[in-house]
Amino acid sequence: MAEFAFGPEEEVVLAPGEAAQQIAGKSPWRLAGRRLLRDRVALGALALFLLIVVVCFSAPIYAHHVAHTVVFGSNLNGTTMVNGKTVEVIQQGGGKLGIGENPIGPTWHTNYFIGSDSQGRDVMARVLYGGRASLAIGVGSAAICCLFATAFALMAGFFRGFTDSVLSRVMDLIWAFPVYLLATSLATVLLTTPTGLQWGFIHVDPSSLWIPTAIIALVYVPYVYRPVRGQVLSVREKEYVEAAIAQGASNMRLMFSEILPNVVTTVIVMLPLMIATTVLTEAALSFLSIGVQPPDASWGTIILDGQDLLYTRPAVALAPGIAIALTVLALNILGDGVRDALDPRAKLRVGR
């Protein structure tokens, strides 16, 4: 009589408070969404990030219909109404010595809500407009970075050999440079070139937001490439991939139908964390005047504008700084929540 050996029963991965009946027959994506919806902290972080995005992208409405101010033009001789009185935006005789000029402070009214900068511009309106640029660059560069890193990791991990060696050495070369040094060097070259970025029929003006977006995306590709490549190498050796090879599946089908769905969770977990990182990088480059270029504004450029006003009008620099801190905090908490929802190792393992 033939004897059959049976291994131990597999364990069921359950989240705290879940029962086996609740997860039976449900897809991993549905289970991950269910677990994420039960994470109130992550949902609160998501709500905060979406609120920041909505408020920032409503900047034109605030500037034109609420504050009634010109965002990008100087207003050195302008006036505004405060408590029924007409006051100058740039007030003469500021400071303890009563000399020089001092921008108006927070009025807590519709216009100049948190004061003006040294050019007489509404800080609140500029923070909202700056948020649009910072978030657009942060989200765009993170998405481009994750897209290219995933494509390169798929090719390197699947084909291995020469392809893996070439791609990995290129990533190591980019990785060898300090992030801000490499970004600063690329930005300096592209911003000082009269023709901007020219690639075939594609032309990007030096003042375009695509310049910092492309630079930030490039310098962070290795940071996403390495963990995704490791996942591809691991999945490449799984039994279901070998079974698909035995059935005659093409390379494209193996990469996009068998391997990619099993490594995309790593990319999804890293995406909010990369957005937080790219927002910080954009602010640093703009603060150094090699990111967003005038007349456009970003949170980094507004902090630079408020550097000389820290003792008299600190709100000019504090407002964008607080916006950056809240955005990064929300994205990091959201990233942790997404990781806990998608990563079975973060859950309790309960036997059948």
C-alpha positions as CSV (number, residue, x, y, z in Angstrom):
1,M,0.0,0.0,0.0
2,A,1.4,3.4,-0.9
3,E,2.0,5.8,1.9
4,F,1.4,9.5,1.6
5,A,3.2,12.1,3.7
6,F,1.2,15.2,4.6
7,G,2.8,18.4,5.9
8,P,1.4,20.4,8.8
9,E,-1.7,22.4,8.1
10,E,-1.0,25.9,6.9
11,E,-1.6,28.8,9.3
12,V,-4.2,31.4,8.6
13,V,-3.1,35.0,8.8
14,L,-5.6,36.9,10.8
15,A,-5.7,40.5,11.9
16,P,-6.5,41.3,15.5
17,G,-10.3,40.8,16.0
18,E,-10.8,38.8,12.8
19,A,-12.3,35.3,12.6
20,A,-11.5,32.7,10.0
21,Q,-15.1,32.9,8.7
22,Q,-14.7,36.6,7.9
23,I,-11.8,36.1,5.5
24,A,-12.8,32.9,3.9
25,G,-13.1,33.3,0.1
26,K,-12.0,36.9,0.0
27,S,-9.1,38.2,-2.1
28,P,-6.0,39.5,-0.5
29,W,-6.7,43.0,-1.9
30,R,-10.2,43.0,-0.3
31,L,-8.7,41.9,3.0
32,A,-6.1,44.6,2.8
33,G,-8.7,47.2,2.1
34,R,-10.8,45.9,5.0
35,R,-7.9,46.0,7.4
36,L,-6.9,49.5,6.3
37,L,-10.5,50.8,6.8
38,R,-10.3,49.5,10.4
39,D,-7.2,51.4,11.1
40,R,-8.6,54.7,12.3
41,V,-5.1,56.3,12.7
42,A,-4.2,55.6,9.1
43,L,-7.6,56.9,7.9
44,G,-7.2,60.0,10.0
45,A,-3.8,60.6,8.3
46,L,-5.3,60.0,4.9
47,A,-8.1,62.5,5.7
48,L,-5.5,65.1,6.8
49,F,-3.4,64.6,3.6
50,L,-6.5,64.9,1.4
51,L,-7.6,68.0,3.3
52,I,-4.2,69.6,2.7
53,V,-4.4,68.7,-1.0
54,V,-7.9,70.1,-1.4
55,V,-7.1,73.3,0.5
56,C,-3.9,73.9,-1.5
57,F,-5.5,73.3,-4.9
58,S,-8.3,75.8,-3.9
59,A,-5.7,78.5,-3.8
60,P,-7.1,80.5,-6.8
61,I,-10.5,80.6,-5.1
62,Y,-9.0,81.9,-1.9
63,A,-6.7,84.5,-3.6
64,H,-9.3,85.9,-6.0
65,H,-12.6,85.6,-4.1
66,V,-11.6,85.7,-0.5
67,A,-8.3,87.6,0.0
68,H,-8.7,89.7,-3.2
69,T,-5.0,89.9,-3.6
70,V,-2.3,89.5,-6.2
71,V,-0.2,86.5,-5.3
72,F,2.9,86.8,-7.5
73,G,3.2,90.6,-7.9
74,S,4.9,93.0,-5.4
75,N,2.6,95.2,-3.4
76,L,5.0,97.5,-1.6
77,N,2.7,100.6,-1.7
78,G,-0.6,98.7,-1.1
79,T,-3.0,99.1,1.8
80,T,-5.6,97.0,3.5
81,M,-8.5,97.4,5.9
82,V,-8.0,96.2,9.5
83,N,-10.9,96.8,12.0
84,G,-12.3,99.5,9.7
85,K,-9.0,101.3,9.4
86,T,-6.8,101.6,6.3
87,V,-3.3,100.5,7.1
88,E,-0.2,100.1,4.9
89,V,0.9,96.6,4.0
90,I,4.6,97.6,4.3
91,Q,4.7,99.8,7.4
92,Q,7.4,102.4,8.0
93,G,9.5,102.6,11.2
94,G,9.3,98.9,12.2
95,G,11.4,97.3,14.9
96,K,12.5,98.5,18.4
97,L,14.5,101.4,16.9
98,G,11.5,102.7,14.8
99,I,13.5,102.6,11.6
100,G,13.3,100.7,8.3
101,E,10.2,98.8,7.0
102,N,8.2,96.1,8.5
103,P,5.5,93.9,6.7
104,I,2.1,93.9,8.2
105,G,1.5,91.0,10.7
106,P,-1.4,88.6,10.9
107,T,-4.7,90.4,10.6
108,W,-6.9,87.3,11.1
109,H,-9.2,88.7,8.4
110,T,-9.9,87.4,4.9
111,N,-6.9,89.3,3.4
112,Y,-3.4,89.1,4.9
113,F,-4.7,86.5,7.3
114,I,-1.2,85.6,8.5
115,G,0.5,88.8,7.3
116,S,2.6,89.7,4.3
117,D,6.2,89.1,3.3
118,S,8.8,91.7,2.5
119,Q,7.3,92.3,-1.0
120,G,3.8,93.0,0.4
121,R,2.4,89.7,-0.8
122,D,-0.3,87.8,1.1
123,V,1.5,84.9,2.9
124,M,-1.6,82.8,3.3
125,A,-2.3,82.9,-0.5
126,R,1.3,82.2,-1.3
127,V,1.4,79.2,1.1
128,L,-1.6,77.7,-0.7
129,Y,-0.1,78.3,-4.1
130,G,3.2,77.0,-2.9
131,G,1.5,73.9,-1.6
132,R,0.2,73.2,-5.1
133,A,3.7,73.3,-6.5
134,S,5.2,71.3,-3.7
135,L,2.5,68.6,-3.7
136,A,2.5,68.4,-7.5
137,I,6.3,67.9,-7.6
138,G,6.3,65.5,-4.6
139,V,3.5,63.3,-5.9
140,G,4.7,63.4,-9.5
141,S,8.4,62.7,-8.8
142,A,7.4,59.8,-6.4
143,A,5.1,58.3,-9.0
144,I,7.7,58.5,-11.8
145,C,10.4,57.2,-9.4
146,C,8.3,54.2,-8.4
147,L,7.3,53.5,-12.0
148,F,10.8,53.4,-13.4
149,A,12.3,51.6,-10.4
150,T,9.6,48.9,-10.7
151,A,10.3,48.5,-14.5
152,F,14.0,48.3,-14.0
153,A,13.7,45.9,-11.0
154,L,11.4,43.6,-13.0
155,M,13.9,43.4,-15.8
156,A,16.9,42.9,-13.5
157,G,15.3,40.4,-11.3
158,F,13.6,38.4,-14.1
159,F,16.4,38.2,-16.6
160,R,19.3,38.3,-14.1
161,G,22.8,37.7,-15.5
162,F,24.1,40.6,-17.7
163,T,20.9,42.7,-17.5
164,D,20.9,42.5,-13.7
165,S,24.6,43.4,-13.5
166,V,24.3,46.4,-15.8
167,L,21.2,47.8,-14.1
168,S,22.4,47.2,-10.6
169,R,25.8,48.9,-11.3
170,V,24.0,51.9,-12.7
171,M,21.8,52.1,-9.6
172,D,24.9,51.7,-7.4
173,L,26.5,54.6,-9.3
174,I,23.5,56.9,-8.6
175,W,23.3,55.5,-5.0
176,A,27.0,56.4,-4.4
177,F,26.3,60.2,-4.7
178,P,24.7,62.0,-1.7
179,V,21.1,62.7,-2.7
180,Y,21.3,66.5,-2.2
181,L,24.7,66.8,-3.9
182,L,23.5,65.0,-7.0
183,A,20.2,66.8,-7.1
184,T,22.0,70.2,-6.6
185,S,24.5,69.4,-9.4
186,L,21.8,68.3,-11.9
187,A,19.6,71.3,-11.0
188,T,22.5,73.8,-11.4
189,V,23.3,72.4,-14.9
190,L,19.7,72.4,-16.1
191,L,18.7,75.7,-14.6
192,T,21.7,77.5,-16.1
193,T,21.2,76.1,-19.6
194,P,19.4,78.6,-21.8
195,T,17.5,76.0,-23.8
196,G,16.5,74.0,-20.7
197,L,16.0,70.2,-21.1
198,Q,16.1,69.1,-24.7
199,W,15.4,65.4,-25.6
200,G,14.4,64.8,-29.2
201,F,11.2,66.7,-29.9
202,I,10.6,67.2,-26.1
203,H,11.6,70.6,-24.8
204,V,11.2,71.7,-21.2
205,D,11.7,75.3,-20.1
206,P,14.2,75.8,-17.3
207,S,11.5,77.4,-15.2
208,S,9.1,74.5,-15.6
209,L,8.1,72.4,-12.6
210,W,9.1,69.3,-14.7
211,I,12.8,70.1,-14.1
212,P,12.7,69.6,-10.3
213,T,10.2,66.7,-10.7
214,A,12.6,64.8,-13.1
215,I,15.6,65.5,-10.9
216,I,14.1,64.3,-7.7
217,A,12.6,61.3,-9.4
218,L,16.0,60.3,-10.8
219,V,18.0,60.5,-7.6
220,Y,15.5,58.4,-5.7
221,V,15.1,55.5,-8.2
222,P,17.7,53.3,-6.5
223,Y,15.9,53.6,-3.1
224,V,12.9,51.9,-4.6
225,Y,14.8,49.7,-7.1
226,R,16.7,47.7,-4.5
227,P,13.8,46.4,-2.3
228,V,11.6,45.7,-5.4
229,R,14.5,43.8,-7.1
230,G,14.9,41.7,-4.0
231,Q,11.2,40.8,-4.1
232,V,11.4,40.0,-7.8
233,L,14.3,37.7,-7.3
234,S,12.4,35.9,-4.5
235,V,9.2,35.5,-6.4
236,R,11.1,34.4,-9.5
237,E,11.9,31.1,-7.8
238,K,8.4,30.4,-6.6
239,E,6.6,27.2,-7.7
240,Y,3.8,28.9,-9.5
241,V,6.3,30.8,-11.6
242,E,8.0,27.5,-12.5
243,A,4.7,26.0,-13.3
244,A,3.9,28.9,-15.6
245,I,7.2,28.4,-17.3
246,A,6.5,24.7,-17.8
247,Q,3.2,25.6,-19.4
248,G,5.0,27.7,-22.0
249,A,4.2,31.2,-20.7
250,S,6.0,34.0,-22.4
251,N,8.4,36.4,-20.6
252,M,5.9,39.2,-20.8
253,R,3.2,37.1,-19.2
254,L,5.5,35.9,-16.5
255,M,6.6,39.4,-15.6
256,F,3.2,41.1,-15.7
257,S,0.9,38.3,-14.7
258,E,2.9,36.2,-12.3
259,I,5.6,38.4,-10.8
260,L,4.4,42.0,-10.9
261,P,1.1,41.4,-9.0
262,N,3.1,39.8,-6.2
263,V,5.7,42.6,-5.8
264,V,3.4,45.6,-6.4
265,T,2.5,45.6,-2.8
266,T,6.0,46.7,-1.9
267,V,5.7,49.6,-4.3
268,I,2.3,50.6,-2.9
269,V,3.8,50.6,0.6
270,M,6.7,52.7,-0.4
271,L,4.7,55.3,-2.5
272,P,3.4,57.4,0.4
273,L,6.8,57.3,2.1
274,M,8.5,58.4,-1.1
275,I,6.0,61.3,-1.5
276,A,6.9,62.5,2.0
277,T,10.6,62.2,1.1
278,T,10.2,64.0,-2.3
279,V,8.2,66.8,-0.7
280,L,11.1,67.4,1.8
281,T,13.6,67.2,-1.0
282,E,11.7,69.7,-3.1
283,A,11.5,72.1,-0.1
284,A,15.3,71.8,0.5
285,L,16.1,72.4,-3.2
286,S,13.8,75.4,-3.4
287,F,15.2,76.8,-0.2
288,L,18.6,76.7,-1.9
289,S,17.1,78.5,-5.0
290,I,17.6,75.5,-7.3
291,G,14.1,74.1,-7.2
292,V,11.0,76.0,-8.1
293,Q,11.9,79.2,-9.8
294,P,10.2,82.6,-9.6
295,P,7.5,83.7,-10.2
296,D,6.2,80.3,-9.1
297,A,6.3,79.6,-5.4
298,S,6.7,76.5,-3.2
299,W,6.9,75.9,0.5
300,G,10.7,75.9,0.2
301,T,10.8,79.3,-1.5
302,I,8.4,80.9,1.0
303,I,10.6,79.7,3.9
304,L,13.5,81.3,2.1
305,D,11.5,84.6,1.8
306,G,10.8,84.5,5.5
307,Q,14.4,83.8,6.5
308,D,15.2,87.5,7.1
309,L,11.8,88.1,8.9
310,L,12.1,85.4,11.6
311,Y,12.4,87.9,14.4
312,T,9.8,90.4,13.2
313,R,7.3,88.3,11.2
314,P,8.0,84.6,12.0
315,A,4.7,83.5,10.4
316,V,6.2,83.9,6.9
317,A,8.5,81.0,7.5
318,L,6.5,79.1,10.1
319,A,3.4,78.7,8.0
320,P,5.0,76.7,5.2
321,G,7.2,74.8,7.7
322,I,4.1,73.7,9.6
323,A,2.4,72.7,6.3
324,I,5.5,70.5,5.4
325,A,5.5,68.9,8.8
326,L,1.8,68.0,8.7
327,T,2.1,66.6,5.2
328,V,5.1,64.5,6.0
329,L,3.6,63.3,9.2
330,A,0.3,62.3,7.5
331,L,2.1,60.4,4.7
332,N,4.4,58.5,7.1
333,I,1.4,57.4,9.3
334,L,-0.5,56.5,6.2
335,G,2.5,54.5,4.9
336,D,2.6,52.6,8.2
337,G,-1.1,51.8,7.9
338,V,-0.8,50.6,4.3
339,R,2.2,48.4,5.3
340,D,0.2,46.8,8.2
341,A,-2.7,46.2,5.9
342,L,-0.7,44.6,3.0
343,D,2.1,42.8,5.0
344,P,0.9,39.5,6.5
345,R,4.0,39.4,8.7
346,A,2.6,42.4,10.6
347,K,-0.5,40.3,11.7
348,L,-1.0,37.6,14.2
349,R,-0.6,34.1,13.0
350,V,-3.3,31.9,14.3
351,G,-3.5,28.1,13.7
352,R,-6.6,26.5,12.3
